[in-house]
Amino acid sequence: MEVFVRLGPGFSQLAGVPRLTISLEPGATVHDLLGHLRQRYPTLGAALGSALPVVRGTSVSADHPLAPGDEVAFLKPVSGGSAGR
């Protein structure tokens, strides 16, 4: 099955592209996709450990099953801000 990967800023620079099309076995999970990406893009691998996977607008865990045609976005988690403003 094919899934589409959208890489957020920082991740896309490591892979050299902002979007990828990846072929996985039916029944694959986000964890399987991460393993594939780590193997295919070694420089991206270390950075993906902190990535937030998002499928259909919802953050998901590594055991989330993927369906054909899913788009998985990998985003860098953001924190901070100012209190009291």
C-alpha positions in Angstrom: 0.0 0.0 0.0 1.1 3.6 -0.6 1.1 6.3 2.1 2.1 9.9 1.7 4.5 11.6 4.1 4.6 15.3 4.8 7.7 16.5 6.6 7.6 19.6 8.6 10.3 22.3 8.7 13.7 20.9 9.7 12.7 17.3 8.8 12.2 18.2 5.2 15.7 19.7 5.1 17.2 16.5 6.4 15.4 14.4 3.8 15.9 16.9 1.0 12.2 17.0 0.1 9.0 18.1 1.8 6.8 15.2 0.7 7.4 11.5 0.1 5.4 8.5 -1.3 6.2 5.3 0.6 5.2 1.8 -0.2 4.5 -0.4 2.9 3.0 -3.8 3.5 -0.8 -3.9 4.2 -1.5 -3.5 7.9 1.6 -1.3 8.5 1.7 1.1 11.5 3.3 4.4 12.1 6.1 2.5 13.8 6.7 0.5 10.5 6.7 3.8 8.5 9.3 5.3 10.9 11.5 2.3 10.5 11.3 2.5 6.8 12.1 6.2 6.9 15.1 5.7 9.2 16.5 3.1 6.9 16.0 5.0 3.7 17.0 8.4 5.1 19.6 7.8 7.9 20.2 11.6 8.5 16.5 11.9 9.2 16.4 8.9 11.5 17.7 10.5 14.7 15.5 13.6 14.3 12.3 11.5 13.9 12.6 10.3 17.5 11.1 13.6 18.6 8.6 13.9 15.8 4.9 14.2 16.4 3.0 12.0 13.8 -0.3 13.3 12.7 -2.8 11.4 10.6 -6.0 13.0 9.3 -5.5 16.0 11.6 -5.0 14.0 14.8 -1.8 13.2 16.6 -1.4 9.4 16.8 0.9 6.9 18.5 3.4 4.6 16.9 1.0 1.7 16.9 -1.6 3.5 14.9 -2.5 1.4 11.8 -2.2 3.1 8.4 -4.6 2.8 5.5 -3.8 3.0 1.8 -3.6 6.7 0.8 -3.1 8.0 4.3 -1.1 11.1 4.7 1.2 11.2 7.7 2.7 14.5 8.7 5.8 14.5 11.0 6.0 17.7 12.9 8.4 19.0 15.5 6.8 19.5 18.9 6.6 23.1 20.0 6.5 24.4 23.5 6.9 27.7 25.2 5.0 31.0 25.1 4.6 33.6 27.7 2.6 33.4 30.8 0.6 36.5 31.9 0.1 38.1 28.5 
